[in-house]
């Protein structure tokens, strides 16, 4: 190990230029080393946990990232006001922005990350590919030129050959990335990618790459210090993705053996040494079916999925970042790196998998994560999930002696996790882990696309049991939010009719109270159920259904009942006293409604236009992703109620179409702009 004369860079107080779970993660390691911490926040995050748990906090602007977390002068001023002498960028936002790294240096702040020069070299996808090609590293054929004109990009896409990938040069996380199947779709997908990249990273520049069919996404974690020492900490397999964003990450990869790990690791270490890199970094590769790997990009920051590497190496990567930034040499050599067991991480996201992974926002009614697993989150019951930021709300990580043990632990933890109030991908993640292809270690980046229908399928028997429990809870909590468990029988045992919506259908139930807290429930065409409320503890309950005792959790708010059962968060809308739905309310009335809280980024039609079923009308941006809202009927666009830049609430009517022909669309009224 090289260890030249030490050049320490002492600092005492660290400002975390980020939010949510990563801000809390940095606070934890910083405090363990004796550092004070400063949080920054937007007005939307004023009551967030990272704000309350830091030693100091400073508001840096309004909710939109461009008004707060992307405002370099505001963050530098926050450091000055609080007396911070170092800045940790976390990931996302400004973490890979060379102007931010340079601004910190110019202000006399230690930037806990690589130099601005290294970010330019490797953080920018175009520059990184050029550098790696010169070093003889295999790269995907593509275009990373300075000419960003639409005609030039279209010409280069045709030269590369469709399908092609459009990628934002300034960032990652799937934002600003589009798969373009043919030349016809190129102009609109290019516009959408640039718009999303500008919003997420403040830079609309893109590169083009040939799309490799069904690869694995493999990345190598590297660390380097200022003395020329560099090591790799093995690989992570990040192949399970939706919208080009990772959902499940694991280490080691089921597809990488020791020889391939050595080859990829040596390549990664040589690359960071060549540019005198300092700090944490990750080189990402695509691995094809024949075992060939191609450099894709480098992330010059800590990765979201760093906990799986921590689990198998026993290292604290944030602590290593802080030590390296303070001028210490790496504390271990490549030969001293040891791997133990297998780790898997899932990203719990506020999104609706049944509706194209549409982002969700709102209030978390009930939040309880599994105590037996590592969980990185920044939420609590009653917390607000704003619509302005990334949809990931927690990371759940398991570690086991074997891959199957880690997978089994994580499935159990996901089933136990309670997240009520905002729709999440919790059940979808568990379905992914349980799928035979994933269990066998065979998942590629095509996994979700190939198996999505099966991954979204629900167990009808479990749904019927949930409906029976819902009917009992609606009855038992009609007066208070807790089930009545009096030792006395009620004054009658006449059937009580219940009508409620659950799981995309309306249920008609008949509930009869027996002795004490036992109920008979009939669901019409489904079987009858004998339900007993055995124990109630706050929002958790133990119940017996047809002789089988199980756990559940619930939250009642007026006609709304939220139920956690068998790893699923269920929404039950009590319609018992509501008037029957009028014909036509379900759609086809020509009114286009916002499918989520979001900001209007494009209006794609004008009043008076004749529109067809499925034609894009308005594009909303929510949680850094664009969502195209399309006409569900054919006709004339008679009204537009929004303008570009306007913030709209879910269900607001954004446009009206005067129906001229009966038509329906098999798809939802909106879709994510990435596929």
N, C-alpha and C positions, 0 to 999 in steps of 0.2 A: 504494500500500500504506500502510495506517495503521500508524504506529509511534510511539506515545505514549511518555512517559517510561518507561524499562524498569524493571520490578519483578522482579529476578532472584530465583529460589528455589534457592539453591545446595544441592546434596546430593553426597555422596561414595560412598555404599554403597547398593546397590539390592537389596532382598529380592524375589525372584520368587515370588509366591503361586500357584504352579502346578507342573506336573510335565512330564516327557517332552520331546518335541521343541520345544514352545513355550518351555519354560524354557531349553533350550540356545540357541534362537534369540535370546532376549533377552540371555543371557550374552554371545553373540558380539558384538552391537552395543554393549553396555555396555562391554565390555573395549576395543573399538576407540576409545571415547571416554575411556578412562582410569578408568572406574568399577570399584569392587570389587563383587562379587556374593555373595548369600546364597541358598542353596536351602533349601526346606522339603520335608519328605517324611513319608510314612506309613511304618509298619513294613513294609508290603509293598514299598516302594520303597527300602529301605535301601541296596541295592547298585546303584541305578539310575545311569545316566550323568550326569544333571543334578546328582545329589548329589555325585558324584566330581569333576565339572568346575568347580563353583562354588568360590569362594575359601573360603566357610564353608557349613555346612549345619546345620540344626536339625530334629530329629524333632518332629512336631506331633500325633501320635496314631496310632490304629489304622487298619487298611486302609480301612474304609468311608468315603466322602467326608464323611458327617455327623460322623465321629469324627476327621477330620483336615483335609482341604482346604476344608471348609466351616465350620471352627471359627474364627470371627473372633478371640476372645480368645487362642487359641493362636498365631495368626499375628502378632498385635500383640506378644505376649510374645516370640516368636522374633525380631522386629525389635529389641526392647529388649535381649535377651540378646546378639545379634550386633553391635549398634551400627549397624544399618542406619538410614538417615534418609529412605529413599524406598521405595515399594512399587510393583512392576509386577504387575498381576493376570493378564496373559496373556489367554486367552479361556476361556470355560466357568467352572465353579465360581463364584467370587465376583466375576467381572469386571464384571458388571452389577448388583451389589448395592449399593444406595444406603447401607445401613447399614454396609457395609464401607468404602466411600469416606469416610463421615462418621467412622467409628472411626479411620481412618488420620489424618484431619485433627485429630481430638480428641487423638490421641497425638503430635501434632507431626510426623507423617510426610507426605512429599509423595506424594500418590496420582497415579501416572502414568496419567492418564485424566481424564475430565470430572468436574465437581463432582457431589456427591450430588444437588443440585437438578436438574442437567441429566439425570442418570440417571433421576430420578423423572419428569421431563417426557417423555423420549424412550425411555429404556430399558424402561419399562413399556409394553407394547403398548396397553393400554387408554388410558392417558394420552396416548400418542403419537398415536393415532388422533383423539382429541378435539382435540388441538392442531392437527393437520394439517387436520382438517375446518374448524376456525375460520379457518384460513389459506387456505381455498378449494382445497386440494389434493385431487384425486380419491381417494376411499377406497372400499374394498370394503364393501358393506352388511353390517351385523352388529350385535352387542350387546357393549358393554364397560362394563356397569353394575356398581355396587357390590353389588347383591343377587346373591349367589352360591348361593342356594338351588337345590336340584335341580329343584323344580317351576318356579321362575322361568326357569331356564336351558332347561328342556324347552319351556316356553311360547314363549320367544324363538326357539328353534330352529325351532319350527313356524311362527312368524311370518316368519322369514327365508326359510324354504323349504328342503327337503332336495334335494340333499346339502349338509351344512354342515361347516365345519371347526371343531374345538375346538383352541384354542391356549393354552399357558401364557403368562401375561402377563409372567413374570419372566425368561424366557430364550429360547434359540433352539436351533439344531442339530437340529430335529426332535423334541426331547424334550418330552413333554407335548402332543403334537399328534396328533389323530385325525381321519380323514375318516369322517363318519357318513352312510351312505347313506339311512337311514330312521329314523323315530321309534322303532322297535322296538329298534334297537341303541344308542340314545342313552344310557340309564342305565349300561350296563356300560362303554361307551367313555368316558363322562364320568368314571366311577370310576377307570378305568385311566389316563386323562390326568392326573387330579389326583394320583394316587399317584406317577406318574413325575415330575411337576413338583415335588412335594414332595421327592422323593429327590434330584433333580438340582439344584434351585435353592433348596430350603427354603421354597417358597411354592406352595400349591395353586391359586391364583386363575387363572381362565381367561377368555378372550373367545371369542365365536362370530363366524364370518364365512360368508357365502355362498361356496360352492366354485365357482371359475371353471374352466371346462372347458379342459384342455390349454393353459394359458398358458406363457409363458416366464418364468423367474425372473431378473430383471435387478436388479443392485444398483449403487449409485453410491458410490464411495469419496470421503469428504470429510476435510478437515483444517482446523482453526481454531486460532487463538492467542488469548491474553487481550487483545489489542489491537484486536479486531474484524475481523481479517483472516480470510478463509475462501476455500478453493479446493476444486475437485473434481478428481479424478485419473482421470476416465473411469469406464466401466462394466465390470462382470464379468458374464458369462452363467453362471448356476449351475443350469441347467435339468435336467441329468442327475442324478436323485435316486432313492434308494430309501428307503422309510419316511420320506419328507419330509426326508431328510438328503442333503446334497450329496455327490456322488461325483466329478464332473468340473467344473472351473471354467475359464473362458477369458476372455481380454481381447485385443481388443475382442469384442463380441458379433456374431455373423454377422447378427443381426436389427436392429441399431441403426446407422442412418446418422448423418452429422454433424449434421443438423438435429434429430433425435430426441435425440442425445447432448447437444446444447446445451440443449434444453428440460428434459430430466431433470436435467442438471447445475445449471442455474439454480434449479430447484425445490429441489434438495438444499441448495445453498449458502444460499438464502434461509431455509430451515428452521433450519439451525444458527446462522445469524446472529440469528434471532428469539429464540433462547433463550440467546444469549451462550455458545455451546458452545465447549469447549476440548479439543483433542487429536484423535485419530483416531476416525472414526465411519463407519458405512455405512447408507445408506437403501436399503431393499429394496422393490422394486416387482414387481407382476405385469403382464406385457405381453400383451394379448390378440391375437387374430388380425388385428384391424383396426388395430393399432398404438396402441390406447389403453392408458395405463399407470395403475395404481392403487397408491397407497401401501399397504404391508403392515406394515412395522415398521422401527425403527431399532435397529441394534446399536451400543451406546455403548462400543466397544472395538475392538481389532485383530481382524481376521477371520482364520480359518484360511487362507483363500485369498489373503491379501495378497501372496504371492510373484509372482502373475501380474501384479499392478499394478506391483510393483517391476521386473519384467522389461521391461515395455513403457514405463515412465517413466524407468528408471535411478535411481530414488530408493530410499533405505533407509527404510522406513516406521517401523521401530523407532527408528532414529536420530532421525527427525523427532519421534516421541513424546517421546523423552528431552530433546531441545532445547526443545520447546514447554513441557514440564513444568518445565524449569529457568528459564523466563521469557524465552526468546528469541522473537523474532518469526519468522513463517514466512519461509524464505529465498527464496521465489519467489512471483510473482504468477500469476494464472490465465493470462495471456498467455504466460508463460514455461514453462508445462507443455507438454512435447513427448511424443508417442507414437511408438514405433518397433517395427514388426514385430507378431508375434502370440505369445502365450504360453498354454499349457494346463497345468493341474495335475490330477493324479489323487490321490485319497486311498486309499492302500493300507491296508486294514482287516483285522483278524483276525476273519474271518467266513467262513461257508460259503455261497456264493451258490447252490449246488445244494440247500441246505436252508433256503430262505427267508431267507438272509443272517443265519443264526444266529451270534451272537458266539462266538468261540473264545478259549481261554486255554491257557497252558502254556509249555514251554521252547522257545526258538528254537535249533534244532540247528545251522543254518548260515545265515549272514546276509551277503550281499554285494550292495551296491547299485551301479548303473551309474555309473562315474566321469565319463562324458561329460555327465551331466545334474545339475541342482541337486536334491539330496535333503535333506529335513529329517526327521530321525529321531533316536531316542535308544536304538537297539538295537545289539547285537553278538551274535556267536555265543555261545550259552550263556545269554543273557539270559532272564529270566522275564517273560511277559506276564500280569499278574494279572487276575482276572475282575471287578475292582471299578470299573474306569474305562472311558472311551470306547474303542471298538474300533479307532479310527484309530491306526496304528502308524508311518506314514510318509507324507510327501507327496513326489511326484516331479514336477518341473516342467521343461518344455521351452520354448525360445524359438526362433523362426525368423523369417526375413524375411517369410514368408507363413504363412497358417493351415495349409496342407497340409504345409509343411516342418516346422512345429512338431508337427503330428500324427504325421508319419512318424518324427521323432526320438523322440517319446514312445513310440510302439509298439515301436521297436527297444529303447529303454531298458527297457521293461517285460518284453520277451522275455529280456533279459540279467539282470534282477534275480533274485537267488537268495534265497528266503525259505522255508526248510525247517524243519519241526518243528511249526508251527502253521498250520492252514489259513487262507489269505488269499483276497482277491478279485482277485488279480493277473491271472489269465487272463480273468476277467470284464471287468475294466477294458480290457484290450487288445481284447476282442471289441467293446466299446462304441466304442472309437476307430476300429475297422476297419469298423463297420457303415455301409452306404451312406447311411442317413438322417443319422447324425452327420457323416460325411465331407462331405455336401452342406450342412451347417450347418442342418439342419432339426429338430434335437432339441428337444422341449418337455418339460415335467415329466411327460408321459405316456410318454416314450420307453421307459423300462425296462419298464413295464407292458405296452406294446403289443408289444415285441419280445423279451421275456424268454426265450421258448423258443429262439429263434434265437441269442440271446446266450450261452445255456448249452450249445449243441450243440458236441460235440467231433468232431474229425476222426478217423474210425475208422482210417484208414491210419497217422496219426501215433501213435495209441494202440497199434496193433499193433507198430510199430517200438519204442515205449517198452517194451512187454511183452517183446520180444526182447532188448533191452538189459538189462532187469530180470532176465531169466532168466540171462544171462551174469554179471551182477554178483552175484546170489545164489550162483552157483556159485563165482565167482572170489574172493569175499570170505568164503567159508565159514569160513576159519580166522582171517584177520585182516580189518580193516576196509578194506584196500586190495586192489585186484585183483592177483592173482599174475601177474607178467610175466617169469617166468624164461625164459632162452633155451633151456632144454631142454624137450623134449616130455614130457608126463605119461606115466606108465607104461602107460596104456591109453587106448583111444578108444571105449569102450563108451558107449552113450547113458545120460545121467543124467536121471532124471525130476524135474521141478520142478512144484510146485503152489503157486500164490500168488493172492492177491486184489489186484486193481488196477482202478480205475475202475468200481467197482460190480459187477464180475463176477469169477469164479474162472477162472484160466488154467491149463491143463495144458500144460507145455512139455517138450520133449526136447532136451537139450544134448549135443553131441558136440564134444570138444576135438580140433582138428586140430593142425597144426604150430605150435609156440610159442604165441602168444596169439591164435589164430584159432579161432572157434567156428562150428558149424553149429547153428541153432536151428529147431526145428519147433514151431509153435503149434497143431497139429491142423487145424481148419477154416481158419485163416488161412494165408497163404503162408509158405514157409520163408525163413530169413534167414541170410546169411553175415555174421558180426559179428567185427570185429577191434578189440581195445583197442590203439590206436596210441600213446597217451601218457597218463600219469597224473601230475598235479601237485597234491599235497595232496588236496583233495576235488573237484578238477576233472579232467575227462578228455576226451580226443579219441578218438573211435571212428569206425570205418567200418562202415556197414551197407548191404549190397547195393551197394557201390561208391560210396556217398555219405558223405563225411566230415563229422562234426558235433561240436559241443561239448555237454557235459552236466556236471552236478555231482551228487554223491551223498553220503549219510551212512548208515552201517550201524550198527545197534544191535541185536544179537541177531537175532531173526527179523524185525525191522523194517528195511526199506530205504526211505530217502527219496530221491527222484530228481527233479532239475530238468531238464526237457527241453522245448525249444521254448516257453519261457515258462510252463510249467505245473509246479506242484509236485505230485508224485505220491507217494502212499503205497503201498508194496508190503508186504503181510503174507505172510511165508513160511509156507505151510501144508503143506509137504512132509512133515514129520514129525508133524503134528498129526492127531488123530483126525478122521474125517469129522464134519461138523456133524450133530447129531441133529435129527430131524424135530421141528418146533415151536420150535426155538431162535430162528428169525428173527422171532417175534412171535406174538401171539394167545394168550399164556399168562396174560394178565390182569395182568401186572406192568407198572406204569407207571414208567419210569426217567427220571431227570433227563437232559436232552439236553445240558446244559452245567454247568459250575461256576456256582453262583448262590445268591441268597438268596431264601427263600420270602417273598413279599409278600401272597399271598392263598391261602386254602384254600376252594374253591368248592363242595365237597360234603362230606357227613358219612357216617361209617361206618353202614352199613345202608341207605343210599340206593340206589334202583334207577337205574342210569345207562345212557345210550344211547351208541352209537358217535359219537364227535366231541364229546361233552359235556365242557366244561371241568372239570378236577378241581383242579389246582394251578397257580398262577402264580409263576414264578421271575423275578427281576431279575438281569440280567448286563450289565455295561458300560452301565449307565444305561438299558437297554431292558427292557421286560417281555415275557415269553414264556409263553404259555398252554399248559399240558400237558393234552391231552385223552385221553379213553378211546378205546382202539383196539378194544375189544370191548364188547358189551352184557352187563350182569349186575348183581350187587349189590356195592357197595363194601364189601369185607370188612376192609380195614385201611388206615390212614393212618399213615405213618411219619415225617411231618414236621409242624412247626408254624410259624406265621408268625414271621418273624425269624430262622429257622434257616438257617445256611449249609450247602449240600449240594454234594457232588462229582458230577461227570459220571458217569452210568451207575448212580448209586445208586437203588434202588427206593424211590419216594416214596409209592406207593399200590398196593393189590392189589384186583383185581376178580374175584369169583367168577363164572365164565362161566356164563350161563344160555342163551345163544343163540349160534350161530356167526355171526359178523359181522366184517367188516373195514372199514377206512376207507381211502379212496384217498389221504388226506393223511398227513403225518408225525404222530407223536405229540405234537408241539408246534408252535406257530406264533408268530411275533412278534405282539405286540399292536397294532403299527402296520402299516398296509397301504399 
